[in-house]
Amino acid sequence: MNSMDAAGGSGADRLAPVLRPVRAGNGFEEALEQILQIVRLGLVAHGERLPAERELAERLQISRVTLREVLKVLQDQGLVESRRGRYGGTFVLDRPAAPAATGAEELRRRVATVDVEDTLRFREVLEVGAAGLCAAHGLTRDQGARLRGALAATHDAPLADYRRLDTMLHLTLAELSGSPSLAAQYAAVRASVNDLLDCIPLLVRNLEHSQAQHTALVEAVLDGDADGAREVMREHCCGTAALLRGFLG
């Protein structure tokens, strides 16, 4: 089984919101940005293999030489490793978690590099909009099955893998909105949010609440209840924002 298929859904489905042709003038930089997003969002989990160089180069529309320079940077940063042989390729490495004692310090360091309020508000606009679009326009049977599958994966997720699968659920909803631009913007802002969330603990009570909201959200979308979907998503985003503000206070 292909490593991209093993986690549910094809590689094309999973990476579509992020991977897109780069502009000629900034091929290296934009390719690096996109593959970093794939790693930071957990679209390819640690231990899994990135798509083959040939596929990545074709989808990004860059040369194999440029792609190898990008992968070399990621390898130097300890984010991926190259393995040779029949089952070789470029594999994503696990990022060590920050010690609990330094979590708050690391959070403040990362906050200094982003406008947190702007990031959280933009995320809310995109997420609420995506939920409303999906509900208002309706999903096909296959799309509905994808959304249900992404929700089910979060219910069954071990704690260590929860945040990645939570991201996949939200990214699936953004992609199903029918707007590639919205999905791409959401992938970028979610990567920034995840960088902040990685610095705070996973709280079981919060996860239980989030799961209840996820279930209500998916039900509203599948029922075609656009107002309900938007309201549940707005509450969900506000909960995440409140949690981050609490740890920043």
N, C-alpha and C positions, 0 to 999 in steps of 0.2 A: 504494500500500500504506500502510495506517495505520502511523504510527511506532511504536505500541505492538506491532503484530504483527511488525514487521520484525526484532525481536531474538529471536523465538521464543516462541510461546504468546500467547494473547490477553491484553488488559489485565486482564480480570477474573481470569484465573488468576494473573497476576503480582502484582496488588495486593491480592488477597483477604485475605492474612494481615494486612495493615496497615489497609486502609480499612474502617471500620465506623461505624455511626451514633454520634454523640457524645451525651453527656448534656447536657440542656438548660442546666444551670447554668454549664457551662464550655465552651460551644460553640466560641468563638474559640480558647481555649487548646488544647483537645483536637484540633481540626482542624489547628492549627499543628503540634502534636506529630506527628500522623500524616503530614502531607505532608513534614515534615522527615525522618521516618524513610524515606519513599519516596526522597528525594534522597540521604540518607546511606547507604542500603543499595544504591544504584545500581539500584533497580527500574525507574527511568527513567534511562537513561544520558545523559551530557552530549550535548547536541545533539538529544536527543529531546524530544518534546512531551508535556506532562502531558495527562491526559484533559481534555476540554472542561469549561468551568466548569459547564455544566448537569449533566453526569454526576457531577462531583465533589460538587456541592451536593446532588444526590439521594442519593448513596451515603453522604455524611456527615450528611445530613438537617439541613443548615443553609441559611440564606438565601444568595442570590447576593451580597448586600451583605457579609455576614460573610466569605464566601469571598474576595471581592476584598480585604478588609482583610488576610486571611492572606497572599494572594499578594503584596500590597504589601510586607509585612514581608520575605518571601523575596527580593523584588526589591531592597529596600534593603540586604539582606545580601549581594547579589551572587551569589545562588544560582540565580536564574531571571531570564529577561527576557521581556517581552511583545512580541509582534510582530503587526502589523496585516496585513490583507489576506486574500486567499483561502486562503493557506496559513499564516495566522497562528495565534496561540495563545500559551501560556506554555511556554517552552522551558528546560530545565535547562542551566545553564552549567557548564563544567569548573571544578573547584576546583584552583587551582594547588598543585602539590606543594611541601611544605616543603623548603628547601635541605638537602642532606645534613649540612652542618655544624651546622644547628640542629635536626636531627631528634631527637636525644637530649634536648635542652632542651625541645622541644615535647612529647615523650612524657611527660617528668616533669611538665610543666604540666598535661597532660590527666589524668595519673594522680592528681594532687592533687584532682581533682573527682569521682573515682569510687572505690569500694572494689573494687580489682582482683581480689582473691582471691574475694570474694563473686560478682562478675560472672562469673569464669571457672568457678567451681563450679556456679553456676546454669545457665550455658550447657551444661556437661557433663550435668547432670541432664536438661535439656530435649532435648538432642541424642540422648543414649543412649536416653531414653524414646521419642522419635519413631522412631528406627531400629528399636527392638524392636516397637513397635506396627505399623509398616508390614510388617515381616516376619511377625509373628504373625497379623495379620488378613488379609494378602495384598492385592495390588493388582490392579485390573482391567487388561485389556489396554491401555486408553487411559492409565491411570495409570502402568503400567509403561513405556509409550512416552514419557510425559512425563519420567520419571526418567532413562531412557536418553538422551533428548535433552539434558537438563540436564547430564549427565555428558559427553556428546560435545562440548558447547559449551566446557567447560573444557579439554578436550584440544586443541581447535583455537584457543584464545584467544591473541591476542598478549599479551605480558607486561603492557602497560599496562592491559589490560582483564581480566586474570586474576582479580583480587580481586572484582570485581563479579560475574563469572560463577560464581566459587566460592560467593559469597553466594547466588546464585540456586539453585544445586544444593542447598545446605543448607536454604534456605527452602522449596524444593519438597518435600523430604523431610518437613519439619515440617508443611506443609499437607496432605500425603498421609496423615499419621498419623490423620486423621479428627477431630482435636480443634481447633476454631477457637481455643479459649482457649490451647492450647499454642502454636499457630502465632503468635498475637498476642504472647504473652510472648517467644517466640523472636525475633521481628522486633525487639522492643525491645532485648533483650540483645545481639543481633548488631550493632545499630547502635552500641552502646557498645564492643563488641570491635573493630569496624572503625575507630572513631576512634583506637584505640590502634595497630592494625596499620598504619594509614596513616602512622605516624611511624617505622616501621622499614623497612629495605630488603626488596625481594622477592629471596629467595635461591633460585637455581636448584636447588640440591641439595634444599632444603626443599620446593620445588614438585614436584619429581620424586617425592619420598617421599609427599607429600600426594596426588598423582595415583594412585599405587599403592594408597593406602588408600581413596581414593574408589572406585576400580574394585572392590576387594574388598568394600567396603560395599554397593555397588549389587548385586553378584552375590549377596551374602548375603541382602539384602532380597528380591530376585526369586526366590531359591531357598526362601524361607520359613524361613531359618535365623535365628531371633530371637536366640539366644545369640551366634552369630557376628557378627550385625549390631551388637549392643550392644557386644561386645568391640572390634571394629574402630573403632567410633565413639568409644569411651572412649579408645583409644590415640591416635586422631586429635586429640581435644580436648586430651589431655595434651601432645601435641607442640606445639600452638599455645601452650599455657600456658607450656611450658618456654622457647619462643622469646622470649615477652614477658618472662618473668622474667630471661632472659639479658641482654636489652637494658636492663632496669631495674637490674641489679646494679651 
